[in-house]
Amino acid sequence: MKNLVFVALAVIFSFIPVFLAQQNGIKAPMTKVEVLEEGVYKYEGDTKGNVYFDHNMHVEALDEDCSSCHEGEPEKIEITDMSTGHGLCSQCHDQTDDMDQCNTCHSK
């Protein structure tokens, strides 16, 4: 009986890091998997689903002010995990009412 309880606890505790990673996604990998059309990118996330980024729409919405996202001369921005994406995007998106739900950007 002790062995069964020990095994059950070991299994439960082994899933805690996986559960926590899915909840905050800080280190969850993001991979750009395809370009849907010029300036529209699909990123595949390991925990919260795919993110679609429309560069064209952002350029238009920001009146071609690239400095909101790019420092100095605009270069490609590499998003490799959710922390990087959230750090960059939340600068503006935390200020808008429509961006308070994960599924605004993430789709499963």
C-alpha positions in Angstrom: 0.0 0.0 0.0 2.8 2.4 0.8 4.4 1.7 -2.5 1.2 2.5 -4.3 0.8 5.8 -2.5 4.4 6.7 -3.2 4.0 5.9 -7.0 0.8 7.9 -7.1 2.5 10.9 -5.5 5.5 10.6 -7.7 3.3 10.6 -10.8 1.3 13.6 -9.6 4.4 15.6 -8.7 6.0 14.8 -12.1 3.2 16.6 -13.9 3.4 19.8 -11.9 6.1 21.4 -14.0 4.2 20.5 -17.2 1.0 22.0 -15.8 2.8 25.2 -14.6 4.5 25.6 -18.0 1.2 25.4 -19.7 -0.3 28.0 -17.4 2.2 30.8 -17.8 4.0 29.7 -20.9 7.1 31.7 -20.1 9.5 29.3 -21.6 7.0 27.6 -24.0 8.6 27.5 -27.4 7.1 29.4 -30.3 8.1 28.4 -33.8 7.4 30.4 -37.0 6.0 27.6 -39.2 4.9 29.4 -42.3 4.3 32.6 -44.1 0.6 32.7 -45.1 1.0 35.7 -47.4 3.5 38.5 -47.6 3.7 40.0 -44.1 1.4 37.5 -42.4 3.0 34.9 -40.2 1.9 31.8 -38.3 3.7 30.8 -35.1 3.1 27.5 -33.6 3.0 27.5 -29.8 3.6 24.4 -27.6 1.0 25.3 -25.0 -1.6 27.9 -26.0 -2.0 27.1 -29.7 -1.0 29.1 -32.8 -0.5 32.8 -33.1 -1.1 34.7 -36.3 0.8 37.9 -36.7 -0.2 40.4 -39.5 2.7 42.7 -40.0 0.9 44.7 -42.7 -2.0 45.5 -40.4 0.4 46.6 -37.6 2.3 48.9 -40.0 -1.0 50.5 -41.1 -2.4 50.8 -37.6 0.8 52.5 -36.4 1.0 54.9 -39.4 4.2 53.3 -40.5 6.0 54.2 -37.2 8.3 51.2 -36.9 9.8 52.4 -33.6 6.9 51.0 -31.6 8.4 47.5 -32.2 11.8 48.0 -33.8 14.8 49.8 -32.3 16.8 51.8 -34.8 16.8 50.5 -38.3 14.0 47.9 -38.6 15.2 44.3 -38.6 13.4 41.0 -38.3 12.3 40.2 -34.8 12.8 36.6 -33.8 10.1 35.2 -31.5 11.3 31.9 -30.0 9.1 31.6 -26.9 6.0 33.1 -25.3 8.0 35.3 -23.0 9.7 37.1 -25.9 6.3 37.6 -27.7 4.5 38.7 -24.6 7.4 41.1 -23.7 7.3 42.8 -27.1 3.6 42.7 -27.9 2.2 43.6 -24.4 3.8 47.0 -24.5 0.9 48.1 -26.7 -1.6 45.4 -26.3 -1.9 45.7 -22.5 -3.4 49.2 -23.2 -6.3 47.9 -25.4 -9.5 46.4 -24.1 -9.8 43.7 -26.7 -6.5 42.0 -25.8 -7.3 40.7 -22.3 -8.1 37.2 -23.5 -5.5 34.7 -24.6 -7.6 33.6 -27.5 -7.4 37.1 -29.1 -4.0 36.1 -30.4 -3.8 32.3 -29.6 -6.0 29.8 -31.4 -6.1 26.0 -30.7 
